[in-house]
């Protein structure tokens, strides 16, 4: 009986030790595109399609609520139709860290925009929207 209990406890501890590094890497609790961020919160969710307003410049924000990533660097990689446009890096200073970046979109920048959330060189989340020319 003691051998069985010891074996079960050791197996459980070993399983936890193997799973613990995965949990330590953190996760994205929320991610969304917005027209603004106020008091560290997005004011809206623009959805999957943004229409080009002729002659207007539109700023689109990408907001992320990051968990369990203290001490790491996270990058928002902005892409247009798969081509890199901008990288915005953040040093994460706590177990819950809210960050955002933005891009000014003008007529002619239509296409599929995406932002990859990169933690220590690996994409951990990705979101996209279509910037559509209305005319």
N, C-alpha and C positions, 0 to 999 in steps of 0.2 A: 504494500500500500504506500509506504514512504517513497519507494522508488518511482511509482507511478506519479505521485504528487510532485516529486522533484523534477521528473521529466516534463510534466505539464507546465510547471513554473518556468523552467529553463526555456522550453519551446516558446512560451508566451513572451518572455523577456527578449529572446532572440528575434522574434517577429516584430516586436516594438522597436528594437534597435535598428532593424532593417528599414522599417517604415518611417522612423523619426526624421531622417534627412529629407524625405519628400515633403513632410509637413513643414520643415524649417525653411523651405524655399519661398513660402508665401504664395499669395494668390491675389487676383483682381476681384474685389468684392462688387464693384460697379464700374461701368465704362459707358460713356455716351457722348454724342456730339450735341452741342448747344450753341445758342446765339450769344450767350454770356455766362460768366461765373461770378456770383456775388456771395460774399461771406463764405467762401470755400465750397459753394454748392452751385451746380448748374441750374439755370432758371427755367430751362425747358429741354425738350428732347426733339431735335429737328427731324428725326426719322431717317428714312433711307433715300430720300430725294430732296435736293435743294435746287431751286430754279434760278438760272442766271437772270439777273435784272439788268437790262441793257444799260451800259454805261456806269453801272454801280459796282462798288467794291463791297464784298461781303466778308465779314470775319466769321470764321467757324472755329469754335473751341472744342477740344477733346479733353474730357474730364475723366480721371481715374481715381478710384478709392482703393488704395493698396493696403494689404494686410500682411503682417509678419515678414517684412522685408528690411527692417532696420539695419543700417550699415551697408546696404547694397546700393548699386546705381541702377536706375531704371531709365530707359530711353523711349521716347515717343518717336517712331520713325514714320514720317508723313510720306506717302507715295501717291503719284498720279498715274493711273493705268500701269501700275507695277514699277514705275521708275521713281527712284529716290528723289525727294524734293527737299526735305529738311530732317535733321535729327535734333531733338531737344532732350538733353540729359538732366536727370534729377538725382541728387544724393538723398537717400531716404533716411530720415532722422528719428523715426519712431515706429512702433508696431502698427499704428494706423496712420497713413500718410495720404493726404489728398493733393493731387497735382493736376495741372492742366497746361496745355499748350494751345496755340492758335495759329491759324493760317489765313492770310488775306487772299480771297479768291476774287478774281476779276473775270470779266467776259474773255473767253479764249482759254480759260483754265478748265473748260468742261471735260467731263470724263468721270471715271470711277476713282474716287479718293479713298485711301485707306490709311489707317494708323496701326502699326504693329507696336505692342508693348513688349519691350525687350528687357529681360532681367539677366544680367551676367552673360550676355551674348546669345540668349535663347529667347525666341518669341513665345510669350506665355498667354497672349491674347491678341486679337486683331478685330477691328471693326471697320466698316466702310459705308460710304454713301455715294450716290450718283449726283454729280453737279451737271444739270441738264440745261442746255440752251433752249429757251422757250420759243424762239422764233424760227 
